[in-house]
């Protein structure tokens, strides 16, 4: 499952909106939307997203 699908799934499971995720990770809301649409995040951002959801980068990228 690509990063975008994992992100969407985890956001739904944890009831985390794009706005809340962007605020908590200190990125623009458009950035989160881009990730959801399939754009790959920078490694630094992927790590922060993975940590936020208690996952590893590998789990997020598989």
PQR file with spaces between the fields and no chain letter, atoms N, CA, C, O and H, PARSE charges and radii, in Angstrom:
ATOM       1  N    UNK     1       0.850   -1.170    0.000 -0.4000 1.5000
ATOM       2  CA   UNK     1       0.000    0.000    0.000 -0.0000 2.0000
ATOM       3  C    UNK     1       0.902    1.242    0.000  0.5500 1.7000
ATOM       4  O    UNK     1       1.790    1.355    0.844 -0.5500 1.4000
ATOM       5  N    UNK     2       0.687    2.154   -0.918 -0.4000 1.5000
ATOM       6  CA   UNK     2       1.521    3.360   -0.962 -0.0000 2.0000
ATOM       7  C    UNK     2       1.307    4.259    0.258  0.5500 1.7000
ATOM       8  O    UNK     2       0.335    4.119    1.000 -0.5500 1.4000
ATOM       9  H    UNK     2      -0.035    2.062   -1.604  0.4000 1.0000
ATOM      10  N    UNK     3       2.243    5.179    0.434 -0.4000 1.5000
ATOM      11  CA   UNK     3       2.192    6.111    1.552 -0.0000 2.0000
ATOM      12  C    UNK     3       0.837    6.798    1.638  0.5500 1.7000
ATOM      13  O    UNK     3       0.258    6.899    2.720 -0.5500 1.4000
ATOM      14  H    UNK     3       3.033    5.293   -0.170  0.4000 1.0000
ATOM      15  N    UNK     4       0.328    7.269    0.506 -0.4000 1.5000
ATOM      16  CA   UNK     4      -0.939    8.014    0.515 -0.0000 2.0000
ATOM      17  C    UNK     4      -2.086    7.167    1.059  0.5500 1.7000
ATOM      18  O    UNK     4      -2.898    7.655    1.845 -0.5500 1.4000
ATOM      19  H    UNK     4       0.798    7.187   -0.373  0.4000 1.0000
ATOM      20  N    UNK     5      -2.156    5.925    0.652 -0.4000 1.5000
ATOM      21  CA   UNK     5      -3.236    5.053    1.131 -0.0000 2.0000
ATOM      22  C    UNK     5      -3.094    4.767    2.613  0.5500 1.7000
ATOM      23  O    UNK     5      -4.085    4.754    3.343 -0.5500 1.4000
ATOM      24  H    UNK     5      -1.496    5.529    0.013  0.4000 1.0000
ATOM      25  N    UNK     6      -1.865    4.539    3.064 -0.4000 1.5000
ATOM      26  CA   UNK     6      -1.633    4.322    4.494 -0.0000 2.0000
ATOM      27  C    UNK     6      -2.015    5.559    5.295  0.5500 1.7000
ATOM      28  O    UNK     6      -2.636    5.451    6.353 -0.5500 1.4000
ATOM      29  H    UNK     6      -1.059    4.550    2.471  0.4000 1.0000
ATOM      30  N    UNK     7      -1.647    6.727    4.796 -0.4000 1.5000
ATOM      31  CA   UNK     7      -1.965    7.971    5.485 -0.0000 2.0000
ATOM      32  C    UNK     7      -3.473    8.148    5.608  0.5500 1.7000
ATOM      33  O    UNK     7      -3.975    8.456    6.689 -0.5500 1.4000
ATOM      34  H    UNK     7      -1.143    6.815    3.937  0.4000 1.0000
ATOM      35  N    UNK     8      -4.190    7.957    4.522 -0.4000 1.5000
ATOM      36  CA   UNK     8      -5.648    8.096    4.533 -0.0000 2.0000
ATOM      37  C    UNK     8      -6.271    7.112    5.523  0.5500 1.7000
ATOM      38  O    UNK     8      -7.148    7.478    6.305 -0.5500 1.4000
ATOM      39  H    UNK     8      -3.782    7.706    3.644  0.4000 1.0000
ATOM      40  N    UNK     9      -5.816    5.879    5.481 -0.4000 1.5000
ATOM      41  CA   UNK     9      -6.331    4.838    6.378 -0.0000 2.0000
ATOM      42  C    UNK     9      -6.099    5.205    7.840  0.5500 1.7000
ATOM      43  O    UNK     9      -7.013    5.115    8.660 -0.5500 1.4000
ATOM      44  H    UNK     9      -5.103    5.582    4.846  0.4000 1.0000
ATOM      45  N    UNK    10      -4.872    5.621    8.165 -0.4000 1.5000
ATOM      46  CA   UNK    10      -4.549    5.963    9.549 -0.0000 2.0000
ATOM      47  C    UNK    10      -5.314    7.197   10.022  0.5500 1.7000
ATOM      48  O    UNK    10      -5.756    7.253   11.170 -0.5500 1.4000
ATOM      49  H    UNK    10      -4.130    5.694    7.499  0.4000 1.0000
ATOM      50  N    UNK    11      -5.470    8.174    9.151 -0.4000 1.5000
ATOM      51  CA   UNK    11      -6.237    9.361    9.524 -0.0000 2.0000
ATOM      52  C    UNK    11      -7.680    8.983    9.846  0.5500 1.7000
ATOM      53  O    UNK    11      -8.256    9.490   10.808 -0.5500 1.4000
ATOM      54  H    UNK    11      -5.112    8.129    8.218  0.4000 1.0000
ATOM      55  N    UNK    12      -8.257    8.103    9.051 -0.4000 1.5000
ATOM      56  CA   UNK    12      -9.637    7.672    9.307 -0.0000 2.0000
ATOM      57  C    UNK    12      -9.728    6.902   10.618  0.5500 1.7000
ATOM      58  O    UNK    12     -10.629    7.142   11.422 -0.5500 1.4000
ATOM      59  H    UNK    12      -7.789    7.692    8.269  0.4000 1.0000
ATOM      60  N    UNK    13      -8.789    5.968   10.835 -0.4000 1.5000
ATOM      61  CA   UNK    13      -8.799    5.155   12.051 -0.0000 2.0000
ATOM      62  C    UNK    13      -8.663    6.009   13.303  0.5500 1.7000
ATOM      63  O    UNK    13      -9.310    5.734   14.314 -0.5500 1.4000
ATOM      64  H    UNK    13      -8.057    5.772   10.182  0.4000 1.0000
ATOM      65  N    UNK    14      -7.830    7.039   13.247 -0.4000 1.5000
ATOM      66  CA   UNK    14      -7.534    7.874   14.422 -0.0000 2.0000
ATOM      67  C    UNK    14      -8.360    9.161   14.452  0.5500 1.7000
ATOM      68  O    UNK    14      -8.207    9.976   15.362 -0.5500 1.4000
ATOM      69  H    UNK    14      -7.304    7.263   12.426  0.4000 1.0000
ATOM      70  N    UNK    15      -9.235    9.346   13.460 -0.4000 1.5000
ATOM      71  CA   UNK    15     -10.066   10.561   13.357 -0.0000 2.0000
ATOM      72  C    UNK    15      -9.209   11.826   13.374  0.5500 1.7000
ATOM      73  O    UNK    15      -9.480   12.763   14.125 -0.5500 1.4000
ATOM      74  H    UNK    15      -9.359    8.684   12.721  0.4000 1.0000
ATOM      75  N    UNK    16      -8.174   11.838   12.540 -0.4000 1.5000
ATOM      76  CA   UNK    16      -7.270   12.977   12.444 -0.0000 2.0000
ATOM      77  C    UNK    16      -7.534   13.687   11.114  0.5500 1.7000
ATOM      78  O    UNK    16      -7.367   13.101   10.045 -0.5500 1.4000
ATOM      79  H    UNK    16      -7.953   11.076   11.930  0.4000 1.0000
ATOM      80  N    UNK    17      -7.942   14.934   11.192 -0.4000 1.5000
ATOM      81  CA   UNK    17      -8.203   15.715    9.987 -0.0000 2.0000
ATOM      82  C    UNK    17      -6.890   16.192    9.365  0.5500 1.7000
ATOM      83  O    UNK    17      -5.838   16.178   10.004 -0.5500 1.4000
ATOM      84  H    UNK    17      -8.077   15.410   12.061  0.4000 1.0000
ATOM      85  N    UNK    18      -6.980   16.612    8.109 -0.4000 1.5000
ATOM      86  CA   UNK    18      -5.794   17.185    7.453 -0.0000 2.0000
ATOM      87  C    UNK    18      -5.295   18.396    8.231  0.5500 1.7000
ATOM      88  O    UNK    18      -4.091   18.569    8.423 -0.5500 1.4000
ATOM      89  H    UNK    18      -7.834   16.624    7.590  0.4000 1.0000
ATOM      90  N    UNK    19      -6.224   19.226    8.675 -0.4000 1.5000
ATOM      91  CA   UNK    19      -5.848   20.430    9.413 -0.0000 2.0000
ATOM      92  C    UNK    19      -5.103   20.080   10.697  0.5500 1.7000
ATOM      93  O    UNK    19      -4.058   20.655   10.999 -0.5500 1.4000
ATOM      94  H    UNK    19      -7.202   19.086    8.519  0.4000 1.0000
ATOM      95  N    UNK    20      -5.654   19.133   11.446 -0.4000 1.5000
ATOM      96  CA   UNK    20      -5.012   18.756   12.716 -0.0000 2.0000
ATOM      97  C    UNK    20      -3.627   18.162   12.470  0.5500 1.7000
ATOM      98  O    UNK    20      -2.674   18.496   13.174 -0.5500 1.4000
ATOM      99  H    UNK    20      -6.503   18.666   11.201  0.4000 1.0000
ATOM     100  N    UNK    21      -3.512   17.290   11.483 -0.4000 1.5000
ATOM     101  CA   UNK    21      -2.215   16.692   11.181 -0.0000 2.0000
ATOM     102  C    UNK    21      -1.224   17.764   10.760  0.5500 1.7000
ATOM     103  O    UNK    21      -0.078   17.760   11.209 -0.5500 1.4000
ATOM     104  H    UNK    21      -4.286   17.018   10.911  0.4000 1.0000
ATOM     105  N    UNK    22      -1.652   18.673    9.910 -0.4000 1.5000
ATOM     106  CA   UNK    22      -0.744   19.732    9.455 -0.0000 2.0000
ATOM     107  C    UNK    22      -0.312   20.614   10.624  0.5500 1.7000
ATOM     108  O    UNK    22       0.853   20.999   10.717 -0.5500 1.4000
ATOM     109  H    UNK    22      -2.583   18.676    9.545  0.4000 1.0000
ATOM     110  N    UNK    23      -1.229   20.925   11.494 -0.4000 1.5000
ATOM     111  CA   UNK    23      -0.909   21.748   12.671 -0.0000 2.0000
ATOM     112  C    UNK    23       0.068   21.026   13.596  0.5500 1.7000
ATOM     113  O    UNK    23       1.049   21.614   14.053 -0.5500 1.4000
ATOM     114  H    UNK    23      -2.176   20.612   11.419  0.4000 1.0000
ATOM     115  N    UNK    24      -0.205   19.746   13.869 -0.4000 1.5000
ATOM     116  CA   UNK    24       0.653   18.977   14.782 -0.0000 2.0000
ATOM     117  C    UNK    24       2.047   18.743   14.213  0.5500 1.7000
ATOM     118  O    UNK    24       3.026   18.699   14.958 -0.5500 1.4000
ATOM     119  H    UNK    24      -1.002   19.269   13.498  0.4000 1.0000
ATOM     120  N    UNK    25       2.139   18.591   12.884 -0.4000 1.5000
ATOM     121  CA   UNK    25       3.442   18.339   12.254 -0.0000 2.0000
ATOM     122  C    UNK    25       4.122   19.625   11.800  0.5500 1.7000
ATOM     123  O    UNK    25       5.261   19.611   11.335 -0.5500 1.4000
ATOM     124  H    UNK    25       1.344   18.627   12.279  0.4000 1.0000
ATOM     125  N    UNK    26       3.402   20.738   11.944 -0.4000 1.5000
ATOM     126  CA   UNK    26       3.932   22.054   11.546 -0.0000 2.0000
ATOM     127  C    UNK    26       4.290   22.108   10.056  0.5500 1.7000
ATOM     128  O    UNK    26       5.364   22.564    9.662 -0.5500 1.4000
ATOM     129  H    UNK    26       2.476   20.749   12.322  0.4000 1.0000
ATOM     130  N    UNK    27       3.339   21.621    9.246 -0.4000 1.5000
ATOM     131  CA   UNK    27       3.440   21.737    7.792 -0.0000 2.0000
ATOM     132  C    UNK    27       2.142   22.384    7.308  0.5500 1.7000
ATOM     133  O    UNK    27       1.161   22.448    8.048 -0.5500 1.4000
ATOM     134  H    UNK    27       2.467   21.250    9.566  0.4000 1.0000
ATOM     135  N    UNK    28       2.143   22.851    6.089 -0.4000 1.5000
ATOM     136  CA   UNK    28       0.949   23.484    5.523 -0.0000 2.0000
ATOM     137  C    UNK    28      -0.107   22.416    5.230  0.5500 1.7000
ATOM     138  O    UNK    28       0.228   21.285    4.880 -0.5500 1.4000
ATOM     139  H    UNK    28       2.940   22.800    5.488  0.4000 1.0000
ATOM     140  N    UNK    29      -1.371   22.781    5.375 -0.4000 1.5000
ATOM     141  CA   UNK    29      -2.469   21.845    5.105 -0.0000 2.0000
ATOM     142  C    UNK    29      -2.431   21.350    3.669  0.5500 1.7000
ATOM     143  O    UNK    29      -2.812   20.211    3.399 -0.5500 1.4000
ATOM     144  H    UNK    29      -1.642   23.700    5.660  0.4000 1.0000
ATOM     145  N    UNK    30      -1.979   22.183    2.748 -0.4000 1.5000
ATOM     146  CA   UNK    30      -1.848   21.769    1.352 -0.0000 2.0000
ATOM     147  C    UNK    30      -0.835   20.639    1.211  0.5500 1.7000
ATOM     148  O    UNK    30      -0.993   19.762    0.362 -0.5500 1.4000
ATOM     149  H    UNK    30      -1.669   23.108    2.967  0.4000 1.0000
ATOM     150  N    UNK    31       0.190   20.658    2.030 -0.4000 1.5000
ATOM     151  CA   UNK    31       1.204   19.604    2.006 -0.0000 2.0000
ATOM     152  C    UNK    31       0.578   18.258    2.355  0.5500 1.7000
ATOM     153  O    UNK    31       0.835   17.254    1.690 -0.5500 1.4000
ATOM     154  H    UNK    31       0.319   21.371    2.719  0.4000 1.0000
ATOM     155  N    UNK    32      -0.240   18.243    3.396 -0.4000 1.5000
ATOM     156  CA   UNK    32      -0.922   17.005    3.784 -0.0000 2.0000
ATOM     157  C    UNK    32      -1.838   16.546    2.655  0.5500 1.7000
ATOM     158  O    UNK    32      -1.883   15.354    2.351 -0.5500 1.4000
ATOM     159  H    UNK    32      -0.449   19.058    3.936  0.4000 1.0000
ATOM     160  N    UNK    33      -2.555   17.450    2.041 -0.4000 1.5000
ATOM     161  CA   UNK    33      -3.433   17.096    0.929 -0.0000 2.0000
ATOM     162  C    UNK    33      -2.624   16.515   -0.228  0.5500 1.7000
ATOM     163  O    UNK    33      -3.050   15.546   -0.856 -0.5500 1.4000
ATOM     164  H    UNK    33      -2.519   18.418    2.288  0.4000 1.0000
ATOM     165  N    UNK    34      -1.474   17.093   -0.509 -0.4000 1.5000
ATOM     166  CA   UNK    34      -0.608   16.564   -1.568 -0.0000 2.0000
ATOM     167  C    UNK    34      -0.175   15.136   -1.261  0.5500 1.7000
ATOM     168  O    UNK    34      -0.153   14.291   -2.156 -0.5500 1.4000
ATOM     169  H    UNK    34      -1.128   17.880    0.002  0.4000 1.0000
ATOM     170  N    UNK    35       0.168   14.860   -0.015 -0.4000 1.5000
ATOM     171  CA   UNK    35       0.544   13.496    0.364 -0.0000 2.0000
ATOM     172  C    UNK    35      -0.628   12.543    0.135  0.5500 1.7000
ATOM     173  O    UNK    35      -0.444   11.435   -0.368 -0.5500 1.4000
ATOM     174  H    UNK    35       0.150   15.547    0.712  0.4000 1.0000
ATOM     175  N    UNK    36      -1.817   12.973    0.503 -0.4000 1.5000
ATOM     176  CA   UNK    36      -3.005   12.131    0.328 -0.0000 2.0000
ATOM     177  C    UNK    36      -3.294   11.874   -1.147  0.5500 1.7000
ATOM     178  O    UNK    36      -3.862   10.839   -1.496 -0.5500 1.4000
ATOM     179  H    UNK    36      -1.966   13.873    0.912  0.4000 1.0000
ATOM     180  N    UNK    37      -2.911   12.801   -2.007 -0.4000 1.5000
ATOM     181  CA   UNK    37      -3.146   12.655   -3.442 -0.0000 2.0000
ATOM     182  C    UNK    37      -2.037   11.883   -4.148  0.5500 1.7000
ATOM     183  O    UNK    37      -2.093   11.697   -5.363 -0.5500 1.4000
ATOM     184  H    UNK    37      -2.450   13.641   -1.723  0.4000 1.0000
ATOM     185  N    UNK    38      -1.034   11.434   -3.407 -0.4000 1.5000
ATOM     186  CA   UNK    38      -0.014   10.582   -4.002 -0.0000 2.0000
ATOM     187  C    UNK    38       1.385   11.150   -4.074  0.5500 1.7000
ATOM     188  O    UNK    38       2.314   10.440   -4.461 -0.5500 1.4000
ATOM     189  H    UNK    38      -0.988   11.585   -2.419  0.4000 1.0000
ATOM     190  N    UNK    39       1.565   12.402   -3.714 -0.4000 1.5000
ATOM     191  CA   UNK    39       2.904   12.989   -3.737 -0.0000 2.0000
ATOM     192  C    UNK    39       3.712   12.428   -2.568  0.5500 1.7000
ATOM     193  O    UNK    39       3.225   12.376   -1.439 -0.5500 1.4000
ATOM     194  H    UNK    39       0.811   12.979   -3.400  0.4000 1.0000
ATOM     195  N    UNK    40       4.933   12.013   -2.842 -0.4000 1.5000
ATOM     196  CA   UNK    40       5.780   11.442   -1.804 -0.0000 2.0000
ATOM     197  C    UNK    40       6.343   12.544   -0.911  0.5500 1.7000
ATOM     198  O    UNK    40       6.819   13.565   -1.406 -0.5500 1.4000
ATOM     199  H    UNK    40       5.329   12.054   -3.760  0.4000 1.0000
ATOM     200  N    UNK    41       6.289   12.337    0.408 -0.4000 1.5000
ATOM     201  CA   UNK    41       6.831   13.342    1.321 -0.0000 2.0000
ATOM     202  C    UNK    41       8.352   13.281    1.365  0.5500 1.7000
ATOM     203  O    UNK    41       8.964   12.281    0.991 -0.5500 1.4000
ATOM     204  H    UNK    41       5.902   11.508    0.810  0.4000 1.0000
ATOM     205  N    UNK    42       8.941   14.368    1.828 -0.4000 1.5000
ATOM     206  CA   UNK    42      10.374   14.347    2.112 -0.0000 2.0000
ATOM     207  C    UNK    42      10.615   13.318    3.207  0.5500 1.7000
ATOM     208  O    UNK    42       9.721   13.047    4.009 -0.5500 1.4000
ATOM     209  H    UNK    42       8.443   15.180    2.132  0.4000 1.0000
ATOM     210  N    UNK    43      11.794   12.750    3.248 -0.4000 1.5000
ATOM     211  CA   UNK    43      12.118   11.725    4.236 -0.0000 2.0000
ATOM     212  C    UNK    43      11.866   12.243    5.659  0.5500 1.7000
ATOM     213  O    UNK    43      11.336   11.519    6.502 -0.5500 1.4000
ATOM     214  H    UNK    43      12.520   12.970    2.596  0.4000 1.0000
ATOM     215  N    UNK    44      12.242   13.476    5.914 -0.4000 1.5000
ATOM     216  CA   UNK    44      12.035   14.083    7.237 -0.0000 2.0000
ATOM     217  C    UNK    44      10.553   14.101    7.592  0.5500 1.7000
ATOM     218  O    UNK    44      10.176   13.785    8.721 -0.5500 1.4000
ATOM     219  H    UNK    44      12.672   14.065    5.230  0.4000 1.0000
ATOM     220  N    UNK    45       9.716   14.470    6.628 -0.4000 1.5000
ATOM     221  CA   UNK    45       8.275   14.517    6.868 -0.0000 2.0000
ATOM     222  C    UNK    45       7.696   13.112    7.010  0.5500 1.7000
ATOM     223  O    UNK    45       6.822   12.883    7.846 -0.5500 1.4000
ATOM     224  H    UNK    45      10.022   14.726    5.711  0.4000 1.0000
ATOM     225  N    UNK    46       8.172   12.180    6.208 -0.4000 1.5000
ATOM     226  CA   UNK    46       7.680   10.796    6.301 -0.0000 2.0000
ATOM     227  C    UNK    46       7.966   10.243    7.688  0.5500 1.7000
ATOM     228  O    UNK    46       7.130    9.543    8.260 -0.5500 1.4000
ATOM     229  H    UNK    46       8.882   12.366    5.529  0.4000 1.0000
ATOM     230  N    UNK    47       9.133   10.547    8.230 -0.4000 1.5000
ATOM     231  CA   UNK    47       9.491   10.077    9.576 -0.0000 2.0000
ATOM     232  C    UNK    47       8.568   10.700   10.610  0.5500 1.7000
ATOM     233  O    UNK    47       8.116   10.014   11.526 -0.5500 1.4000
ATOM     234  H    UNK    47       9.812   11.115    7.765  0.4000 1.0000
ATOM     235  N    UNK    48       8.281   11.992   10.477 -0.4000 1.5000
ATOM     236  CA   UNK    48       7.397   12.661   11.433 -0.0000 2.0000
ATOM     237  C    UNK    48       5.979   12.098   11.374  0.5500 1.7000
ATOM     238  O    UNK    48       5.329   11.933   12.407 -0.5500 1.4000
ATOM     239  H    UNK    48       8.649   12.550    9.733  0.4000 1.0000
ATOM     240  N    UNK    49       5.500   11.805   10.165 -0.4000 1.5000
ATOM     241  CA   UNK    49       4.162   11.205   10.015 -0.0000 2.0000
ATOM     242  C    UNK    49       4.151    9.818   10.648  0.5500 1.7000
ATOM     243  O    UNK    49       3.232    9.478   11.393 -0.5500 1.4000
ATOM     244  H    UNK    49       6.028   11.939    9.326  0.4000 1.0000
ATOM     245  N    UNK    50       5.167    9.022   10.353 -0.4000 1.5000
ATOM     246  CA   UNK    50       5.251    7.670   10.913 -0.0000 2.0000
ATOM     247  C    UNK    50       5.273    7.719   12.438  0.5500 1.7000
ATOM     248  O    UNK    50       4.544    6.976   13.094 -0.5500 1.4000
ATOM     249  H    UNK    50       5.913    9.297    9.747  0.4000 1.0000
ATOM     250  N    UNK    51       6.100    8.585   12.998 -0.4000 1.5000
ATOM     251  CA   UNK    51       6.176    8.728   14.456 -0.0000 2.0000
ATOM     252  C    UNK    51       4.838    9.167   15.034  0.5500 1.7000
ATOM     253  O    UNK    51       4.417    8.674   16.081 -0.5500 1.4000
ATOM     254  H    UNK    51       6.692    9.189   12.465  0.4000 1.0000
ATOM     255  N    UNK    52       4.181   10.079   14.365 -0.4000 1.5000
ATOM     256  CA   UNK    52       2.890   10.605   14.813 -0.0000 2.0000
ATOM     257  C    UNK    52       1.868    9.478   14.978  0.5500 1.7000
ATOM     258  O    UNK    52       1.090    9.467   15.932 -0.5500 1.4000
ATOM     259  H    UNK    52       4.523   10.480   13.515  0.4000 1.0000
ATOM     260  N    UNK    53       1.881    8.537   14.040 -0.4000 1.5000
ATOM     261  CA   UNK    53       0.926    7.433   14.077 -0.0000 2.0000
ATOM     262  C    UNK    53       1.488    6.171   14.721  0.5500 1.7000
ATOM     263  O    UNK    53       0.825    5.133   14.725 -0.5500 1.4000
ATOM     264  H    UNK    53       2.513    8.547   13.265  0.4000 1.0000
ATOM     265  N    UNK    54       2.707    6.246   15.270 -0.4000 1.5000
ATOM     266  CA   UNK    54       3.300    5.087   15.945 -0.0000 2.0000
ATOM     267  C    UNK    54       3.706    3.989   14.985  0.5500 1.7000
ATOM     268  O    UNK    54       3.639    2.807   15.325 -0.5500 1.4000
ATOM     269  H    UNK    54       3.245    7.088   15.267  0.4000 1.0000
ATOM     270  N    UNK    55       4.122    4.365   13.801 -0.4000 1.5000
ATOM     271  CA   UNK    55       4.543    3.413   12.766 -0.0000 2.0000
ATOM     272  C    UNK    55       5.993    3.678   12.399  0.5500 1.7000
ATOM     273  O    UNK    55       6.573    4.683   12.809 -0.5500 1.4000
ATOM     274  H    UNK    55       4.177    5.325   13.525  0.4000 1.0000
ATOM     275  N    UNK    56       6.578    2.764   11.619 -0.4000 1.5000
ATOM     276  CA   UNK    56       7.902    2.993   11.071 -0.0000 2.0000
ATOM     277  C    UNK    56       7.739    3.536    9.652  0.5500 1.7000
ATOM     278  O    UNK    56       6.671    3.418    9.051 -0.5500 1.4000
ATOM     279  H    UNK    56       6.107    1.948   11.285  0.4000 1.0000
ATOM     280  N    UNK    57       8.797    4.126    9.132 -0.4000 1.5000
ATOM     281  CA   UNK    57       8.751    4.615    7.752 -0.0000 2.0000
ATOM     282  C    UNK    57       8.466    3.454    6.811  0.5500 1.7000
ATOM     283  O    UNK    57       7.709    3.598    5.852 -0.5500 1.4000
ATOM     284  H    UNK    57       9.664    4.223    9.620  0.4000 1.0000
ATOM     285  N    UNK    58       9.071    2.311    7.085 -0.4000 1.5000
ATOM     286  CA   UNK    58       8.861    1.135    6.235 -0.0000 2.0000
ATOM     287  C    UNK    58       7.378    0.742    6.194  0.5500 1.7000
ATOM     288  O    UNK    58       6.846    0.412    5.135 -0.5500 1.4000
ATOM     289  H    UNK    58       9.686    2.195    7.864  0.4000 1.0000
ATOM     290  N    UNK    59       6.722    0.782    7.354 -0.4000 1.5000
ATOM     291  CA   UNK    59       5.288    0.453    7.411 -0.0000 2.0000
ATOM     292  C    UNK    59       4.466    1.469    6.614  0.5500 1.7000
ATOM     293  O    UNK    59       3.477    1.112    5.973 -0.5500 1.4000
ATOM     294  H    UNK    59       7.155    1.051    8.215  0.4000 1.0000
ATOM     295  N    UNK    60       4.880    2.724    6.659 -0.4000 1.5000
ATOM     296  CA   UNK    60       4.148    3.757    5.929 -0.0000 2.0000
ATOM     297  C    UNK    60       4.356    3.638    4.415  0.5500 1.7000
ATOM     298  O    UNK    60       3.464    3.987    3.642 -0.5500 1.4000
ATOM     299  H    UNK    60       5.682    3.014    7.180  0.4000 1.0000
ATOM     300  N    UNK    61       5.506    3.157    3.993 -0.4000 1.5000
ATOM     301  CA   UNK    61       5.840    3.111    2.572 -0.0000 2.0000
ATOM     302  C    UNK    61       5.463    1.787    1.895  0.5500 1.7000
ATOM     303  O    UNK    61       5.472    1.700    0.668 -0.5500 1.4000
ATOM     304  H    UNK    61       6.231    2.873    4.621  0.4000 1.0000
ATOM     305  N    UNK    62       5.137    0.766    2.677 -0.4000 1.5000
ATOM     306  CA   UNK    62       4.854   -0.528    2.051 -0.0000 2.0000
ATOM     307  C    UNK    62       3.462   -0.601    1.477  0.5500 1.7000
ATOM     308  O    UNK    62       3.077   -1.628    0.917 -0.5500 1.4000
ATOM     309  H    UNK    62       5.129    0.837    3.675  0.4000 1.0000
